């Protein structure tokens, strides 16, 4: 082996090690984010503690679950519309949110809001 081949071999080895370290760091970070998001799906606390403040929300008949989540996020009732969509997808209230005007509180969890917004469908 000449000096040029040795330098190229060392460079290739260092490059492979750097790529491996970067991949390991990315997988680690994504794993932490996925774990945190998974925890929030099942344990997301209310926006505020105590009594909270009541906010009136009108759900249109044509509104999708994501649009409802965006409305609730805009009104300050939840922190993340995508998380609301996932929770609704996994909840017993899937597809049961009905149009209407609801009074919701910032002290409610997302599942409590879904229960209130689906009660009208249960009563009919």
Beta strands, then each sheet from edge to edge (+ up, - down):
strand 1: 54-59
strand 2: 100-105
sheet 1: 1+ 2-
end
